[in-house]
Amino acid sequence: MKTTTDGPSRLQRRREAVQLHRIEGYEFSAEQHAMFEMFDREGFTDEQRLEYLRTRARARAGVPNAAE
């Protein structure tokens, strides 16, 4: 399932998501903004983005990598 959306639509969706989070009282950190900018700059596919986020969440939770 390769689902890459390029251009303004991806950027517009992110801006809308950030705004919705702001309305709910949650502000994205500078680190989170930088991460999404990196995804765009490096041309990550949706699948690559999800894997990056999963790996990051596992590391923060102290869960060992399944590949180890």
N, C-alpha and C positions, 0 to 999 in steps of 0.2 A: 504494500500500500504506500506508494510514493505520492505524497500530496504536498507539493511545494507551490506556494502562492507568492509571486514576486510583485514588486512595485508598490504603488501607493496603497493598494488594498490591504496588504499586510501591515504597513505602517499605520494606516487609518484604524485598523482593528486593534492594534496595540495601544494607540492613543485612546480609543474608546474604552479599552479594558482598564487602562491606568485611571481614566476619569471615573469609571464605575467603582474601582477600588477606593478612590479618593472620597467618593460620595458615601461609601460604607465605613469611612474612617481609617482606611489603611493606605499609607503612603509607600510607594516603591522607594527603596533605598538607592543610593548612587550605584552601589554594587549591582543591583538588579537591572537598573537602566543600562549599565555598562555591559552586562551579560547579553541582554537582548540586542544591543548595538553590535556586539561581537558576532552573534548569530547572523545578523544581516550582512556584516562586513565579510565574514568568512563564507557566506552562502550556504549555511546549514539548511538541510531539508527538515521537514517537520519531524521525521523519524530521528534524525541526528539531534535535534533539539530535545526531543523527549528522552532519548538515551542519556544525553548530557545531564538533564535535570534529574533523571532517576539515579544516575551514578553519584551526583552531588548530594541528593537526599540520603542515599545509603551511607555515604561517607559521614555526613553530619549525624546520622543516627547510630553510627558505629557498627553497621551491618556489613559483614565481609562481602566482597565482590564474589559473585557466583562463579566467575572464571578462575578464581584462585583455588 
